[in-house]
Amino acid sequence: MSLKGKTLFITGGSRGIGLAIALKAAADGANIAIAAKTVTAHPKLEGTIHTAAADIAKAGGQALPIACDIRDEEAVKAAIEQTVKAFGGLDIVVNNASAIQLTPVESTDMRRYDLMMGVNARGSFMVSKHALPYLNKAANPHILMLSPPLDMQEKWFAPATAYAMAKFGMSLVVLGLAGEQRGKIAVNALWPRTTIATAAIKNLLGGDAIMRMSRKPDILADAACRIFKKPRDFTGHFLIDDTFLATEGVTDFDRYRVDPSQPLQVDFFVPDEISAPRGVSLLAKSG
């Protein structure tokens, strides 16, 4: 099954995981709307909606760059309408945009709290809400949330309560919306077992050292595009990237490592009971 001719609306898709998913779908010949805030180059962040669009075109897809702040309801509605007008419909929504700040309650500025809740929980809810009328006209519609399984443990919240609330808020949208739309739209969550080599990891979680202990965004792109090819009754799942890919027959996970000589760093929010697939090690590779 191919994504050729399918239309994807990806939030925060100018770089990182969102862009990786866009490029993977573009290789099939998909239409991609990149809805993100980065219109001009940022000194610490590579990529804009325009460079992303150029990369998507090179990969074989049709691209539509849209400047959009997903906290702004009118901007979201306009972006989705623009996508439908440009490509004739909407098949897949990827709620990838996310804000992060890893601070305890006492040292969390309320403006950052509002940003995380506005982008992560509220933004994903709102994008999904306004996409529903168009998705319900598609042959095999999907909503994918880049958010974790609902593993409510103190250890996930205590170091960064506001961020955990915002990310689990996205997952709560999956839980409810999958039930609301069961039989009509597939709604799933996808989360990485390890840290992923993105600008957020480099700038916020330890620089080059943690980047070397991460996997490439390609692992999430490969998982996402396999999810999109599932029928609409594949819904309500909270998937970990390598566990899902293993069920799809993938066995080579070393190709996703940034630096095989380094051990892999497990990401936040990965439930203890979801162990790595058989034969997959997170340890450094010798030789």
N, C-alpha and C positions, 0 to 999 in steps of 0.2 A: 504494500500500500504506500502511495506517495502523497506528499503534501503539495504537489504541483497544483497551482491555481487556488490553493487555500489562502485565506487572508488572516494574518495574525496582527493583533494589537498588543504591543509589548511596552510596558511602562519601564522607565529607567533603562532603556535599551541602547544608550549611546556608548556603553563600555561594559566590560566585565561579563557577568553571567547573562544578562539580557542580550548583549551583542552576540555572545557565543550561541545562544539559542536561535537568534535571528539568522546568523550565518549558516547554521546547520539546516534550518528550514529553507533558506534561500537556495542551498545546493539542490534542493528538490524542485525549485522553481516556484516557491511560495511568494505571496505578496506580503510585505512587512511594513506596518506603520510603527515608527519609532516615536513614542511619546515621552519626551524628557525635557528637562529644564536647560540643559547645556547647549546653548546656541553658539557661543564663542569659546575658544580654548581657555581652559583653567590651568593655572600654573602648576598645580599638583595632581591634576586628573587628566589623563589622556582621553581624547575623543569628544566629539560633539554629535548632535543629531545629523549633521551634514557629512561628517567623516564616516559615521555609521552607515548612512544611506549609500555612500560611494562604495563602501566595502560590501554591502549587501548586493548591490548591482554587479560588482565583480564576481561575487559568488554564484550568481545566476538567478537572483530574485528581483522582484520589483519593489522599490523602496519609496516610502513616503515619510519624510522627516517632519515632525510636528512639535513645535515648542509648546509644552504643556506642563503646568504645575498641577499635579493630581489632587491638591488640596482645594483647588478652585472648581466648584461644580460646573459653572458655565463653560470653563475651559475644557473640562472633561467631556461634557456633552458635545461641544463643538468638535473636539478631536475625534470622537467616535463617529459623528456624522460625516466629518471630512473623509475618514477612512472608508466608510460605506459608499460615499459618493464616488470616491476615486476607484474603488475596486469592485463595486457592485454587491457587496455583502460583507459579513463578518463571520468567521468560523472559530477562531481561537483567541482567547484573552490570556495574556501572561502578566500576572501581577508580581512584577519583579522589583519595582522601585521600593527602596527602603532607606530609612535614616537610622543611624546607630550612635549611641553614646553609652559607654560602659562605666557608669558611675552609680554608687549607692544613693539612696534617697536624699540624704542630707546634702550631698554635693551635686545634685542634679538641678540645674537651672530650669525653671518652669518653661522658659522659651524652648529649650531643647526637648523637654517633656512634650510640649504641644506639637513640636515638629515631628517627633517620632510617632505620636498617636495620630497626627494629621496625615502623615504620609503612609505609615504602615497599616494601621487598623482602619481608619476612616477612609483613606485614599483607596485601598483595595476594595472595601465595601462599596464605595461610590462608583468606581470604575465598573465593577461587576454589575451593580444595579442598572446603570445606564446602558450597558452592553446587552442585557437580557433580551430586550425586544428584537434585536438583530440576530443574536445567537439562536433564538428560537425559530428562526427561518432557515437556519443552516442544516445541511444534511447530517453532519456528525460533529456538533459543537462541543467545545471544551473550554473550561476555565482552569488555569493552573496557578496555584499560589506558591511562591517561594517562601515557605514557612514550615515550622517544625511540627512533629507529632505532639499531641496534647498530653505531654508527660509532666503533670503538675507536681514538681518536687521543689522543696525549699532551695536545694543547691543551684537550681537554674535562676531563681528569682533574687536570692540574697545579694549576689555581687552587683546586680544591675537591674533593679526592680522595674524601672520605667521601660527599658529596652525589652525585657521579658514580657511585660504587659502588652507592648505594642506588637511584638512578633506573635505571641499566642493569640492576640486579637485577630490577626490575619487567619490563623488556623480555626478560630471560632467561626469565622465567615464560611470557611470550607465545611465545617460540621453542619451548620444550619442550611447553607445554600444547597449542598448536595442532597439534603432531604427535601427541600422545597422543589428542586428541579429534577428529582429522580425520574428517569425514563425520558427526560427531554434534553438535559445538558449534563455532560460529565463535569464534575467539580472535584479536583484533587489537589493535594499538597505535595511538594517535593522539597527535600532537605538534604544537604550533603553530610556524609559521615565525617569528613575531614574539613579543615579550613580550605578555602578555595583561593587561589592566587589572583586576588583582585586589588584594586587601589585601596579599598577599605581595610583590607588585611594589612597591606604594607604601611598605610599611614596611621592606623589606629592600634594595631595589635602586635607590633614588634619588628616592623621593617623587613629587610631582606632575609633575616634569619627565619622568620615564620613563613615567608614566601617559599623558601626552599623546602619547608616541611609540609607544604600544601599540595593539593592536586590542582590540575588545570581546569578552567571553566568548562572544557569540552565534556567532562563526565556528566555534568548537569544538562548540557545541550543534547547529548546522546540520549539520556534518560527522558528528557522532556519530549523530544520528537517521537520516541517510541510510545509515550503516553498518548500523544495526539493521534496516533494511528490506531489506538484502541477504540472499540465501539463505545457509544454513549452510556452503556450500562456499566462500564468500568468507572465507578464513581465512589466518592466518599473515602478515598484511600489517603493515608498519610505515609508517604514513601520515602525511604532512605535511598540515595542514588545507587550505591553499589549493590545493595540487597535486591532492589528492583531489577537492575541490569543483569544480575546473576540469574534471576528467574526467566529472563529473556534470552539466556544462552551465552551471555558475555562471560569470558573467562580471563581475559588479559586486562588486568587493572593497573599493571605497572606502567603502561603507556600514558596514563593520566598523571603520573608523578612529575612534579617540577624537577626534583633532584632525588633520584633513587638512592643516593648514598645517605640520605637523611631519613629519620623516622617520620611518620606522618602524625600531624597534630589533630587529634579528635576535636570536632567542632562543638559549640554549645548545643544543648537541647537534644542530643542523641540519646534515646532511651537505653538504659543498661541492658535490657533484654533483647535488643535488636543487635546481635553480634555481627561481625564482618562475615561475608560469605565464606563457605568452606574453601580453604586453600589460599585465601587472601590475607596477607600479613600487613600490619601497619608498621612493622619494624624496618630499620634501614636495610638496604640490600647490600650484601657483601660483594666484593669484586667489581 
